[in-house]
Amino acid sequence: FENKRVDRLVRALATRGGQWGLVVYGPDRAVAPFDAGSVGRLAAELKVPFRWMGVRPRPEVRSALRAADLIALGSSYEGFGLLLLEAMASERPFVSFDVGAARELAETGAGRVVRSVAEFGAALAGYEDAERRATAGERGRAAVPRWSDEAMVDRYLALYGRVMARRSERPGRRA
């Protein structure tokens, strides 16, 4: 998908001089420069270890999340950014461009939100310490229940209640 911008992740990792590698799970779309082949060539040019795993069974993806040092989201847009919540559930810190719910999720202490490749590289530098990664992962895991199905339904119902209350307060309106 064009919005996933794996190329930005490769460029960000390159700023750290080979200290980080990138493993991508998900479908490959033949849309240069965002396809696996183009990103692989960019990674080779910038000397970033890179593997595109493709679409894999969910248990394998969950295992990969738990095995990662950090979860990275390079998207140019997201509705929510479920990968970040999956990172938190897996006790892994994240670094994400400012998309979807990234800012709200980062407020838990689970990760960092950036606006540029340079900022992404700087955020990675902060997570080169294993203890810092572990602390962020623990904070993220503790915050996950805030986004459970039940919690989200409760928030939506409260929002609908406020909207309906305002509507009934307006002159000339019937509830």
VENFEN-V61543 format. One record per run of one state. SS is the DSSP state (2 for helix, 1 for strand, 0 for the rest). FROM is the first residue (numbers start at 1). LEN is the number of residues. If there is no record, write none. Layout:
BEGIN
SS,FROM,LEN ; SS,FROM,LEN
END
This chain:
BEGIN
0,1,1 ; 2,2,3 ; 0,5,1 ; 2,6,9 ; 0,15,7 ; 1,22,4 ; 0,26,10 ; 2,36,11 ; 0,47,3 ; 1,50,5 ; 0,55,3 ; 2,58,10 ; 0,68,3 ; 1,71,3 ; 0,74,8 ; 2,82,8 ; 0,90,4 ; 1,94,4 ; 0,98,4 ; 2,102,5 ; 0,107,4 ; 1,111,4 ; 0,115,2 ; 2,117,10 ; 0,127,3 ; 2,130,18 ; 0,148,1 ; 2,149,21 ; 0,170,6
END
